[in-house]
Every structure is written in structure tokens, then in C-alpha cells.
């Protein structure tokens, strides 16, 4: 990030953002490998380029990559994704101290607050904009 001041009337080159639908294939160390759905080219994307999107991606999922030349500048995900709960504590009947919620770890490593009735192995929908539990899938 560079902070710079421009004078009025100073010409700037317009950045062209290309949106491409890509499929997430697998993780290779600190990089994620995506395949372009049109050209079938594979690209390696660093975890820092994906920001929070990496928490919602599992193998085989599609995402729209916003690219400037060959660099990823943003990722568009669906509004909600279905993920499997891998680990959570059992909910106890009558436990209202926690507000009826408990933490659950999902298959991507993301931790969300879920209702007490959600158990390991269940699939849930998670809002990708807020990171909150929506419903059972």
C-alpha cells in the first residue's frame, strides 16, 4: 500500500479488473491451487491474497477471482456455504448461561457459534459475509 497525493487534472491509468470463475483444487503448503473453469489453467494463490475467503473454501468449491493482470485482488464467494462440523462440545438441556450457543470447529478450521442442538458430523450453512451460523443444511 502506497500513500500518494495527486494534483487535480493529473492523469491516472485505469485499473482493469477481470473476474474469472475458478474451482479450488487443493492446498499446497501456504498456497491454494485454483483451476480456471474456462481455460483449465492452474494458478497458485497465496493465503494472504485470499484473506478471509480461505476459511470458507473446501476442495471442489467455486469462487470468482477478481484479477488485475495476473494478481488476485479480491475473491467473491457465494452468500452462504455448507460445511461439516468436525468438533463441538455437547449441548446440555437447560444450559442458558451461554445464551444457547456453543463454539464449533468446521472442516476448514473455521470456528463459529452454533445452537446447542448442533452435533459433530452435521452439515450447517454459514454466511460468508458475517461468518455466522445460518441453519442446518
C-alpha positions, 0 to 999 in steps of 0.5 A: 500500500502506497500513500500518494497525493495527486494534483487535480487534472493529473492523469491516472491509468485505469485499473482493469479488473477481470473476474474469472470463475475458478474451482479450488483444487487443493492446498499446497503448503501456504498456497491454494491451487485454483483451476480456471473453469474456462481455460483449465489453467492452474494458478497458485494463490497465496493465503494472504491474497485470499484473506478471509475467503480461505476459511470458507473454501473446501476442495471442489468449491467455486469462487470468482477471482477478481484479477488485475493482470495476473494478481488476485485482488479480491475473491467473491464467494457465494452468500452462504456455504455448507460445511461439516462440523468436525468438533463441538462440545455437547449441548446440555438441556437447560444450559442458558448461561451461554445464551444457547450457543456453543463454539464449533470447529468446521472442516476448514478450521473455521470456528463459529457459534452454533445452537446447542442442538448442533452435533459433530458430523452435521452439515450447517450453512454459514454466511460468508459475509458475517461468518455466522451460523445460518441453519442446518443444511 
